[in-house]
Amino acid sequence: MLTTKKKAAIIKGTARHDSDTGSPDVQVALLSKQIDDLAKHLKKNPKDVHSRRGLLQMVADRRSHLRYLETNDKRRYNAIIKKLGLKK
């Protein structure tokens, strides 16, 4: 779980304007942080099947947000990929 302060810091770093909390850029950044945290948890707890299912759902959700960005705004897609170090 992300704390409110961590979530606010991530949103501030990727938001497009002051009140932006739901753009695909912000959603991808939040999901990436949650995925990283959950992956660390699963390394310590390999039998936690329920969390593994949640991780797979988050990865699929992030992938769909990235696919949306890639088709609609290639420049923003490349920027978020580079900033988060996801691909390429």
C-alpha positions in Angstrom: 0.0 0.0 0.0 1.2 3.5 -0.8 1.0 6.0 1.9 -0.7 9.3 1.2 2.6 11.2 1.2 4.2 8.8 -1.3 1.2 8.9 -3.5 1.1 12.7 -3.4 4.8 12.8 -4.3 4.3 10.5 -7.3 1.3 12.5 -8.5 3.3 15.8 -8.2 6.1 14.4 -10.2 4.0 13.1 -13.1 0.9 15.4 -13.1 0.2 17.5 -16.2 -1.5 20.3 -14.2 -2.2 21.1 -10.6 -5.4 19.1 -10.1 -4.4 16.1 -12.3 -4.9 12.8 -10.5 -6.4 10.6 -13.2 -4.4 11.1 -16.4 -2.8 7.9 -17.8 0.6 9.3 -17.0 -0.2 9.5 -13.3 -2.0 6.2 -13.3 1.0 4.4 -14.9 3.4 6.0 -12.4 1.2 4.9 -9.4 0.8 1.4 -10.7 4.5 1.1 -11.4 5.3 2.0 -7.7 2.7 -0.5 -6.5 4.0 -3.2 -8.8 7.5 -2.7 -7.5 6.4 -2.9 -3.8 4.3 -5.9 -4.4 7.0 -7.7 -6.3 9.3 -7.2 -3.3 6.6 -8.6 -1.0 6.2 -11.7 -3.3 10.0 -12.4 -3.2 9.7 -12.7 0.6 6.4 -14.5 0.5 6.3 -16.8 -2.6 3.2 -18.7 -1.5 1.0 -15.6 -1.3 -1.2 -16.5 -4.3 -3.8 -13.8 -3.7 -1.2 -11.0 -3.9 0.2 -12.6 -7.0 -3.2 -12.3 -8.7 -3.4 -8.7 -7.7 0.0 -8.1 -9.1 -1.0 -9.6 -12.4 -4.1 -7.4 -12.5 -2.0 -4.3 -11.9 0.4 -5.2 -14.6 -2.5 -5.7 -17.1 -4.0 -2.4 -16.0 -0.7 -0.6 -16.5 -0.3 -2.2 -19.9 -3.7 -1.0 -21.0 -2.9 2.6 -19.9 0.4 2.4 -21.8 -1.3 1.1 -24.9 -3.8 4.0 -24.7 -1.0 6.5 -24.5 1.0 4.9 -27.3 -1.9 5.1 -29.7 -3.1 8.6 -28.7 0.0 10.5 -27.8 3.3 9.0 -28.7 5.3 11.9 -27.2 3.8 11.4 -23.7 4.1 7.7 -24.0 7.9 8.0 -24.7 8.3 10.5 -21.9 6.6 8.3 -19.3 8.5 5.2 -20.4 11.8 7.0 -20.2 11.0 8.6 -16.9 10.0 5.3 -15.2 12.5 3.2 -17.1 10.0 0.6 -18.2 11.1 -0.3 -21.7 13.6 0.6 -24.4 
